[in-house]
Amino acid sequence: MLVLLPPSEGKAPSGRGAPLKPESLSLPGLAEARQAVLDELVELCAGDEEKAREVLGLSEGLRAEVAKNAELRTAGTRPAGEIYTGVLYDALDLASLDAAAKRRAARSLLVFSGLWGAVRVTDRIPSYRCSMGVKLPGLGALGAHWRTPMASVLPEAAGDRLVLDLRSSAYAAAWKPKGELAGRTASVRVLHSQVVDGVEKRSVVSHFNKATKGRIVRSLLTAGASPKDPAELVEALRDLGYAVEAQAPGRAGKAWALDVIVTEIH
């Protein structure tokens, strides 16, 4: 199983490890595209701070993020699984997994990124700020920048495995599975179910959506689940106690859509 995750806006500080070694990152087919983003981002942030803030969409309170980006080549690093600290990653809680589950995480989790394209949770990276929605002056929209290299690299990374796609829409735009691989892909939406005046109402709650996705991944890793296709994934999630409604694609080349229904928000 290959699990595609969004990054988090919030990140831990860069570590005390050795500075970034781009050649050490997973998915070497993305190396050239990574270097192009890294070069332009560092140059942008080492120059006019106000322009950099505008391009990156940063508020006054996030001014320090510009200086952090300017030092990306010399900053310390830590595993990507420690850098990302948002709601999904808090719920996933990689650090507390047992050894076997951590090995599964290292093999199966890919985090999408505006700067790196995609990295494994074991890849050592510095803390940074650059979302997939950014348009760099020289490269343009990052979602479009990543589309071509991703088109060859991601199918190879997936191999014959099931793909569980938990990315947000901005990151999903960088790569969409096609053909036979799409039929082995399942995206997940988390819906909060409430009964109001005797009628069930369902809604998406952003914060809780992320937390539930983190718990889903943790449950699968801890259980050692290895579904081969979306139908097996549905059964695995139900065995783990999740209420799942599945919509199989109506035609070839489309992914499965899974709704995980929850009644409590926490």
Buried (B, 14 or more C-beta within 10 A) or exposed (E): BBBBBBBBEBBEEBBEBEBBEBEEBBBEBBBEBBEBBBBBBBBBBBEEBEEBBEBBEBEEEBEEBBEBBBBBEEBBBBBBBBBBBBBBBBBBEBEEBEEEBBEBBBBBBBBBBBBBBBBBBBBBBBBBBBBBBBBBEEBEBBBEBBBEBBEEBBBEBBEEBBBBBBBBEBBBBBBBBBEEBBBBBBBBBBBBBEEEEEEEEEEEBEEBBBBBBBBBBBBBBBEEBBBEBBBBBBBBBEEBEBEBEBEEBEEEEBBBBBBBBBEEEE
